[in-house]
Amino acid sequence: MPALKTVIWVGWRRRDLRAFPEPVKDHMGYALYIAQRGGKHRDTKTLSGFGGAGIVEVVKDFRGDTLRAVYT
């Protein structure tokens, strides 16, 4: 199995992700793990308007709120 790609956190984003409710953290963490392996989680979508820069968003609804994580 190939090595996982490295996650480089920008600013306080890691802290922000850790503040999410547990089910959302698990979901986002798994989506990032799939990205590290070169895949794309089913709940991701490419953000438009960035000139094909490969910006990806993971979206999770939780108790009436929608939480997002963005990576490239």
BELBEL-V531067 format. One record per residue. N is the residue number from 1. PHI is phi in whole degrees, -180 to 180 (999 if undefined). OMEGA is omega in whole degrees, -180 to 180 (none if undefined). NEAR is the number of other ideal C-beta (glycine too) atoms within 10 Angstrom. Layout:
BEGIN
N&PHI&OMEGA&NEAR / N&PHI&OMEGA&NEAR
END
This chain:
BEGIN
1&999&179&4 / 2&-68&178&6 / 3&-65&177&7 / 4&-71&173&12 / 5&-68&-179&11 / 6&-79&173&6 / 7&-95&176&12 / 8&-114&-178&8 / 9&-85&-180&10 / 10&-107&178&9 / 11&59&-176&7 / 12&-97&-174&10 / 13&-61&179&14 / 14&-65&177&11 / 15&-62&179&9 / 16&-60&179&12 / 17&-63&179&16 / 18&-66&179&9 / 19&-83&179&10 / 20&-68&174&18 / 21&-59&-176&13 / 22&-51&-179&8 / 23&-62&180&11 / 24&-73&177&20 / 25&-59&179&16 / 26&-61&-179&12 / 27&-64&180&20 / 28&-65&179&21 / 29&-61&179&14 / 30&-66&178&13 / 31&-62&177&23 / 32&-67&177&19 / 33&-62&178&13 / 34&-61&177&15 / 35&-63&178&19 / 36&-61&179&14 / 37&-87&177&12 / 38&94&-179&9 / 39&-102&180&11 / 40&-139&-180&13 / 41&-63&-177&15 / 42&-64&-179&8 / 43&-96&177&14 / 44&-104&173&19 / 45&-147&178&10 / 46&-79&178&12 / 47&-80&178&14 / 48&-89&177&8 / 49&91&180&6 / 50&-115&175&10 / 51&63&179&7 / 52&71&-177&7 / 53&-76&179&10 / 54&74&177&10 / 55&-85&-176&14 / 56&-121&-179&17 / 57&-120&172&14 / 58&-107&-176&24 / 59&-121&177&15 / 60&-141&175&19 / 61&-86&-179&10 / 62&-151&176&13 / 63&48&176&7 / 64&87&177&5 / 65&-108&173&10 / 66&-115&-179&8 / 67&-111&-175&18 / 68&-133&170&11 / 69&-130&-178&21 / 70&-124&177&13 / 71&-145&176&18 / 72&-135&none&10
END
